[in-house]
Amino acid sequence: MNANREIIGKGDIHAQAEQTMQNIQTALTACDATFENVVKLSIHIVQGQSIYGAFQASQKFMSELKKPPTISVLIVAGLANPEFLIEIEAIAFIPE
């Protein structure tokens, strides 16, 4: 979903993953953090979708990281909205 609560990339895992990563980046920026602060990603992908498509989209945000986060990928039967193909949860550590 974008900032206007519109679903981006209906039927397109790559587009949804990229939008989700952009949303995470926006949240991190609001906390004066970056993807360098992310220590764990949990990715839920709807069964039958391309893991590779989601991975490609995430690399735009994480390919240059010195210490990439731990990543768990779970294949699920579905998500809260049937049009959602991916959900990504990020945990970040921001030192004081």
matplotlib code that plots the C-alpha trace (Angstrom):
import matplotlib.pyplot as plt

x = [0.0, 1.1, 0.6, -2.9, -3.8, -3.9, -2.7, 0.3, 1.1, -2.1, -1.0, 2.7, 4.9, 7.9, 5.9, 4.4, 7.7, 9.3, 6.5, 6.7, 10.4, 9.8, 7.3, 9.9, 12.4, 10.0, 9.3, 13.1, 13.7, 11.1, 13.2, 16.5, 17.4, 18.3, 18.3, 21.8, 19.8, 17.6, 18.6, 15.8, 13.3, 10.4, 8.8, 5.5, 4.8, 1.6, 1.9, 2.5, 4.3, 7.8, 10.3, 12.9, 10.7, 10.5, 14.2, 15.0, 12.9, 14.5, 18.0, 17.4, 17.3, 19.8, 22.5, 25.0, 24.6, 27.8, 25.8, 22.6, 19.8, 18.8, 15.9, 13.2, 10.8, 7.5, 5.2, 1.6, -1.9, -3.0, -2.8, -5.3, -6.4, -6.6, -4.9, -1.8, 0.9, 3.7, 4.1, 7.4, 8.1, 11.3, 13.0, 15.6, 18.1, 18.8, 21.5, 21.0]
y = [0.0, 3.5, 6.6, 7.0, 3.4, 2.3, -1.2, -1.0, -3.8, -5.8, -9.3, -8.3, -9.6, -7.5, -4.2, -5.0, -6.0, -2.8, -0.7, -2.5, -1.9, 1.8, 1.9, 0.4, 3.0, 5.8, 4.5, 4.1, 7.7, 9.0, 7.5, 8.8, 5.3, 3.4, -0.2, -0.4, -0.4, -3.3, -6.5, -8.8, -9.1, -11.5, -11.9, -13.6, -14.6, -16.0, -19.5, -19.7, -16.3, -15.8, -15.6, -14.5, -11.5, -10.4, -10.9, -8.8, -5.9, -6.0, -5.9, -2.3, -1.4, -3.8, -4.7, -2.2, -3.1, -3.9, -6.1, -7.4, -8.4, -11.9, -12.8, -15.4, -16.2, -18.0, -19.2, -18.6, -19.6, -15.9, -12.5, -10.2, -8.8, -11.3, -8.7, -8.7, -11.0, -10.1, -8.8, -7.7, -7.1, -5.2, -5.0, -2.2, -1.4, 2.3, 3.0, 5.9]
z = [0.0, -0.6, 1.6, 0.2, 1.2, -2.4, -3.2, -5.5, -7.9, -7.8, -8.9, -9.1, -6.3, -7.4, -7.4, -4.0, -2.5, -3.7, -2.3, 1.0, 1.2, 0.3, 3.2, 5.6, 4.4, 5.1, 8.6, 9.2, 8.0, 10.4, 13.2, 11.9, 10.8, 7.6, 6.4, 8.1, 11.4, 10.4, 12.2, 11.1, 8.3, 8.3, 4.9, 4.3, 0.7, -0.6, -1.9, -5.6, -5.8, -6.9, -4.1, -6.6, -7.6, -4.0, -3.5, -6.6, -5.3, -1.8, -3.3, -4.4, -0.8, 0.8, -1.8, -0.4, 3.3, 5.2, 7.6, 6.0, 8.4, 9.2, 6.9, 7.4, 4.6, 5.2, 2.5, 3.6, 2.3, 2.3, 4.0, 5.5, 2.1, -0.8, -3.0, -0.8, -2.1, 0.4, 4.0, 5.4, 9.0, 9.9, 13.3, 13.6, 16.4, 16.8, 19.4, 21.7]

ax = plt.figure().add_subplot(projection="3d")
ax.plot(x, y, z, "-o")
ax.set_aspect("equal")
plt.show()
